[in-house]
């Protein structure tokens, strides 16, 4: 189905860590998003950084995992403030 509506938004894509690091699917979500008319796609610092929640890491090493996740979320928040973005796209594929 073709996309007919233009969406004027600044967008970044946070692909799931599993998708990126385990399945080695790197650019597919971004490629889909870039096909939407009007999207201003941008990258943010440390976009490919691990989230700290793989398998049971966040259960076994809770404090360390939350520290990693906090760092990741800080990069996203910093990006959204600098770019005045309205959309951050999270992609999870199975």
ROLOZA-626249 format. One record per residue (C-alpha): residue number from 1; residue in three letters; x, y, z. Coordinates in pm, 1 decimal. Example, Ala and Ser with C-alpha at 12.3 -4.5 7.8 and 13.67 -1.06 7.14 Angstrom:
BEGIN
R   num   residuo         c1         c2         c3
R     1       ALA     1230.0     -450.0      780.0
R     2       SER     1367.0     -106.0      714.0
This chain:
BEGIN
R   num   residuo         c1         c2         c3
R     1       UNK        0.0        0.0        0.0
R     2       UNK      156.6      333.5     -100.9
R     3       UNK      195.7      609.8      154.4
R     4       UNK       -8.2      906.4       36.7
R     5       UNK        5.2     1143.3      331.7
R     6       UNK      303.5     1366.0      402.7
R     7       UNK      416.6     1371.9      764.7
R     8       UNK      637.1     1666.2      858.2
R     9       UNK      828.6     1535.2     1157.6
R    10       UNK     1187.8     1499.8     1271.7
R    11       UNK     1241.8     1130.7     1340.9
R    12       UNK     1506.5      896.5     1479.5
R    13       UNK     1477.7      521.0     1493.9
R    14       UNK     1586.8      322.2     1793.5
R    15       UNK     1604.5      -31.8     1659.6
R    16       UNK     1587.7     -304.7     1917.6
R    17       UNK     1926.3     -422.9     2042.0
R    18       UNK     1839.4     -782.4     1958.1
R    19       UNK     1751.7     -684.1     1603.0
R    20       UNK     2077.8     -492.2     1561.2
R    21       UNK     2330.3     -700.2     1756.4
R    22       UNK     2196.2    -1055.7     1730.9
R    23       UNK     1998.5    -1069.3     1408.5
R    24       UNK     2234.7     -823.6     1235.1
R    25       UNK     1945.7     -627.9     1082.4
R    26       UNK     2093.3     -280.7     1077.7
R    27       UNK     1922.4      -42.2      836.3
R    28       UNK     1583.0     -193.0      751.9
R    29       UNK     1369.7        7.8      999.1
R    30       UNK     1544.5      330.0      894.8
R    31       UNK     1491.8      251.3      526.0
R    32       UNK     1119.1      207.2      582.1
R    33       UNK     1088.7      529.7      780.3
R    34       UNK     1281.3      727.3      517.0
R    35       UNK     1019.2      628.1      257.2
R    36       UNK      755.4      838.1      435.1
R    37       UNK      717.1     1172.4      261.0
R    38       UNK      806.0     1471.7      476.8
R    39       UNK     1015.8     1279.6      730.9
R    40       UNK     1341.8     1446.5      832.4
R    41       UNK     1537.4     1139.9      945.8
R    42       UNK     1829.4     1202.1     1179.3
R    43       UNK     2071.5      997.3     1384.6
R    44       UNK     2145.7     1058.1     1750.9
R    45       UNK     2466.1     1004.6     1946.4
R    46       UNK     2529.7      641.1     2040.7
R    47       UNK     2222.0      527.0     1848.5
R    48       UNK     2364.4      175.1     1821.4
R    49       UNK     2452.1      153.4     2191.2
R    50       UNK     2337.9     -156.4     2378.6
R    51       UNK     2030.9     -101.1     2601.2
R    52       UNK     2132.7     -324.4     2894.6
R    53       UNK     1831.8     -554.4     2881.4
R    54       UNK     1952.3     -851.8     2674.7
R    55       UNK     1829.7    -1194.1     2781.4
R    56       UNK     1828.8    -1191.1     3163.3
R    57       UNK     2110.9     -937.6     3208.1
R    58       UNK     1873.0     -680.6     3355.4
R    59       UNK     1752.9     -938.4     3609.5
R    60       UNK     2091.5    -1079.3     3709.6
R    61       UNK     2275.3     -744.1     3697.6
R    62       UNK     1991.5     -502.1     3763.7
R    63       UNK     2193.4     -197.4     3878.6
R    64       UNK     2444.3     -220.5     3593.7
R    65       UNK     2166.1     -272.4     3338.0
R    66       UNK     1971.3       28.1     3463.3
R    67       UNK     2288.5      238.8     3445.0
R    68       UNK     2337.4      141.3     3080.5
R    69       UNK     1970.5      205.4     3005.4
R    70       UNK     1988.7      547.3     3175.7
R    71       UNK     2284.0      640.5     2953.6
R    72       UNK     2093.2      530.3     2644.5
R    73       UNK     1781.5      724.5     2743.7
R    74       UNK     1993.0     1034.1     2816.8
R    75       UNK     2127.7     1023.9     2459.2
R    76       UNK     1773.0      998.5     2324.3
R    77       UNK     1648.1     1281.3     2547.0
R    78       UNK     1942.5     1504.0     2454.1
R    79       UNK     1876.6     1437.5     2084.0
R    80       UNK     1507.5     1513.3     2111.6
R    81       UNK     1575.5     1845.1     2287.4
R    82       UNK     1840.5     1954.1     2035.8
R    83       UNK     1638.7     1856.2     1730.4
R    84       UNK     1298.7     1963.5     1868.2
R    85       UNK     1177.4     1625.8     1750.8
R    86       UNK      823.0     1513.4     1792.9
R    87       UNK      869.4     1147.3     1708.8
R    88       UNK     1112.2      880.2     1812.5
R    89       UNK     1041.3      548.5     1646.6
R    90       UNK     1117.2      226.8     1831.0
R    91       UNK     1127.6      -84.8     1616.7
R    92       UNK     1106.1     -441.1     1742.3
R    93       UNK     1097.6     -726.3     1494.4
R    94       UNK     1051.7    -1097.1     1554.5
